[in-house]
Amino acid sequence: MAYQYRGTVRDIEPATYTPPTPPAEKPKRTLKGCGTNAGYFYHKNKGTEPCQPCRDANNAWRREYRRVKGETTKLMIPLDAQCPGCGHLIADGVA
């Protein structure tokens, strides 16, 4: 079976064909500003020191994230503890 050219839209209806319109331009993004978590990362991405309202907003966001996700810290064990599996003394204090 050989290839058979079937034409295009322009070949079929040249008088009524109109090219598609280009998409409308996207509106420019507005920055949230200082005092938000996004503002904190704007400072960080620009390489500047975050202002206090941005730090407070980021700290609040991180506290809420840890509360929701249940983030825990490393398990600390005494320096004189022994490994339950083999009985060797754990020297660094971190499991």
Protein Blocks (a to p, Z undefined) as FASTA:
>chain_A
ZZddebjfklmmmmlpccddddddddddddebehiaklmmmmmmnopacdfklmmmmmmm
mmmmmmmnopacdddddfkbccfklopacfkopZZ
